[in-house]
Amino acid sequence: MIELKGMAWNHMRGFTSVVATAQRFEELNPDIRVTWEKRSLQAFADASLEELSAEYDLLVMDHPHVALAAEDSLLLPYDKYVSAEFLNDQAAHSVGHSHPSYHFNGQQWTLAIDAATPIATWREDLLQKHALTVPQTWEELLSMASTGKVGFAAIPIDLLMHSYMFCHAHGSALFQNQETFAETEALEHAIENLKQLVSLCDPIFQTLNPIQVAEKMSRSDDTSYCPFGYGYSNYSRMGYANHLLKAGDIVSYLGQPLCSALGGAGLGISSSTKHPQACMDYAAFTASPATQQGVFFEAGGQPGHRQAWESDHINQQTNDFFKDTLPALDRAILRPQYHGYMHFQDHASPVIHDGITGKQSVATTIEKMNAIFRESLNK
């Protein structure tokens, strides 16, 4: 019996989905057993990839870790273990840039089994009750927020991701020079915009991650609309939560739809595994279009294969979550690929949070963030 161990995060989207594929894979391959463990979303994000790769065969991870994983030889490249035909299908059916986000130095380091980006969600019953309509522009969003019916995840990491979105909207290239990670004027606009929106929302949202916001919206009637948060299709499935969330595209800003920062999760294979081919076979099974549209989705997963997102059957079960948010996924922007990026993300997040929540000036915030960026180039 080949024993494989994996690490995922503690939500049905991230955990029961892979547990189900592991069970089915074992039924088809009785000599291979895959056991999954889980961590909280924050512990999952904070964990050292080096430590996890030493302990686990299979790792669910996000794309900003790929450069570090590849350059430090923490993962095995898929190109040596699965067919070019399979990888070509994955590329052809990528949701936005999900598949290429795990490609680095000419090799594929992770399979995009899950796709996500910040999208909008709302309670249709509450909008109707309060005579509100889904905002289409930034100005309409601020107007709704002034009624106290808007909330979104405003913890440090999410505010950093949203700052990328506004910098991009102002035409700033990100992480393209050696001194500043974004153009100063664009970053000023990003901070001021988010500062304005945060000031109109209940301070509780400064402590909530996207899962907690979705739980709050589906359990209570305090919040009618979330303008941008990493999407969880579970809350758009009948019977999952007390109240169904409707999901859709995010608002326009300066006349153009905002482009949020791509998230999602990929399945990587630790370079320390003693059973590389068994890991690769299981990963390919999990990422296959049949599994993605079947066992993976049915067990609470949010697929990374485009056929699942375009499936009428899946959309019927999720209040059209996938069809209605796919445009946001297709235009989502990528975080950079360089070895020290995670140093920037980890250390810049609390800094921009302090700036947006008024604990320090915008100028000080930008100065600190650029200093962290320069440090990250040497990590």
C-alpha positions, 0 to 999 in steps of 0.5 A: 500500500502506497500512503500519501499525505496532503495538506489543504485548508479548512473549508468545504471548498478546500478540504472535502473536495480533495477528500472526495477525490482521494476516496474515489481515486483509492477505489480505482487504485486500491494500492494507493491511499491519500489522506488529507489534513487541513489548517485554518485559512490564515494558518494555511496562508502563513505556513512555511512552504519549505516545512510543508513540503518536507512533511507532506506529499501533496500541497494545495497552494496559491500561485505566488508561492510558485517561484520560491517553490521552483527555485528552492526545488520544493516541488516536482514539475508536472512536465516530467510525469504527465503527458503533454496532451494532458497539460495542453488540455489544462492550458486550453481550459484554464479559467482566466490565467489560473493554469499559466499562473503556476508555470515558471521557468518553462515548467508547470509546477502546480495544477489549477484544481480551483479558481477564484478571484474577488467578485461581488455577492449579495442577498437578493431578498435584502436588496428587494426589501430595502429597495436597492439595486445591484450597483454597477459603478464605483459611485453607485457602490459608495452610495449604497455603502452610505446606507450601512448595507455594504461590507467586505473583507478588509483584513490586511491581505485582502486590502493589499489585493484590492490595492493592486486592483485599483493601481491597475485601474489607474494604469500602473504597472505593478512590480516592474522596476527596482524602486517602487512596486507601483506608481505613487499616484496610482497607489495614492488613489488606491489607498484613498479609494479603499479608505473611503469605502472602509469608512462607510462599512462596519469596523467588524469587517476589518477583522473578517476574511472572505469566508467569514464575510460570506458566513455573516451575509448568509446567517444575518440580515445586516449586510446586503452587498459585498462589492469584492471578495474572493468567491466561494460558490458554496454560499450560492448552493441551495441548502448550504447556508441559511440564506442564498448569496447571488454572485456576479461581476464587480463594479466599473471604475473610471468607465472600465470594469475593475480587474481583481487579483487572481486567487484560487488554488493549485495542487503541487507535489513535494520534491521530498515524496517517495512516490512521485508517480502516484502523486502525479496520477492522483493530481491528474485525476483530480484536475481532469475535466470529468472529476472536476465536474463530478466528484470534486464539485459535488463534494463542495469544490470550486473547479479550476477546469473551464468546462466545469465553469461553463456547465449548465448542470453546475450553474443550475446548482449554484444560482449561476455562480460560475457563469455570472462571475467568469468574466471577472475571472477571465480579466483577473490580474496576476501577482508577480513571480519572483523569489522574494514576493511572499516577503513583500506580501506578508510584510506589506499587508499590515502596512497598507491596512494601517494606512487604509484604516487611518493609523498612519498617513498615506505618504508613510504607508507608501514609503514603508511599502516601497521599502519592503518591496526593495527588501523583497528583491534580495530575498 
